[in-house]
Amino acid sequence: MRKTLIAVSAMMVLVPFLAQAGGPSKAVAAKAISNAAARIKIAEGMNDQWLATLAAFKAAKAAEAKGDFALAQSKAMTAETLANLSIQQATVQKKLWVNEVVK
Amino acid sequence: MKSIIMALMGASLALFGPLASARAAAPINPQADLKAFQGYFLKRFPNVPLAAYVNGPYNFSKSEADQWKQIMEFPPYQFALDTGKSLFNAKFPNGKDYASCFPNGGIGIAQNYPMFDAKTGRVVTLGIAVNRCRVANGLKKLKLTTGPMADILAYMTSTSDGKKINVVVPNNPKALAAYQAGKEYFYSRRGQLNFSCASCHVQEAGMHLRGNVLAPALGMTASFPLYRSKWGNMGTLVRRFIGCNKKVHSAPAKPDSAAYRDLAYFLTYMDNGLPVSGPGARP
């Protein structure tokens, strides 16, 4: 019984640390931010940047600065996804805008 | 997370994918565009004469038009006009002034802007020309959206009041490309809301967006710079572009960007033949 209690207590102490150890590292978050930045640059070059993209990217950088790498990675991935959508929108519009022209 | 990304990408494909029946790009023909553009509005709103389009939303809302007439008894841009005149006539530290930078001393020339500068291969708006003048005379550029720039433009535009807009797109590949880029920008959907300029100002022109009447694109440039009650001060056409971009959740371009220069070029060319009616006042 005593051994079981010690084992459970040890687990309760260790689990949070182990969970954190399994979370994104600074390098992983930085990589996610770098990926997002690359896509954002492309979207900007296509004159189609979404405000939500920039907000998510800003949040990622802020989280990274605070050391919350899980949040930084999550926000960076959101920013990258939104940037990809705007790139896709701009790519499609390159062909489709003519359909809206007054004839 | 990966599955969410895949789902979002899939959703976007579903959104944009079926729209794959784009028409082939037509040759660049500004004159034909102008005829079609003005013809579209004249046919759609047969009770609004061409010259009246410079009054924007007031053609479509009697209550707003009545308020506007009352407001114009004491035009809210009058202070800006007076300030602009003083700024325009003030001497630079080197003894020169704005008049020295423009044909006809800068008086009665606003109807010719934006114009294409063959030397730089770029479109020059009146605001950018004012900043060029400042830089040439050792002064810093002014902000292109509001403040002293809007005041100076208000004065310069007032000296062209009633003159017909006469923007020229010369037969120059770069000029035609700039015009076409502006046209493409105007008709391209952008931002998270997937709206183009034309979505509101062509397709929904004259309709209500909540309490506001959407002004038609035709005649829109004729009354800038203008005093907007919403702003509480003067703003230039570029300021309006920035506001529209933000409304569709798109990050705005830089005020002196090629995107906005070209957009102003196309949009003002579409107003050729309409009288300058600036500065103006809007809700």
Interface residues (C-beta under 8 A of the other chain):
Chain A: E44 N47 D48 Q49 W50 L51 A52 T53 L54 S74 M77 E80 T81 L82 N84 L85 S86 Q88 Q89 A90 V92 Q93 K94 K95 L96 W97 V98 N99 E100 V101 V102 K103
Chain B: M1 I4 I5 L8 M9 S12 L13 F16 L19 A20 S21 A22 R23 A24 A25 A26 D33 A36 F37 Y40 K183 E184 Y185 Y187 S188 R189 R190 G191 Q192 N194 S196 A198 S199 V202 Q203 K246 H249 S250 A251 A253 A259
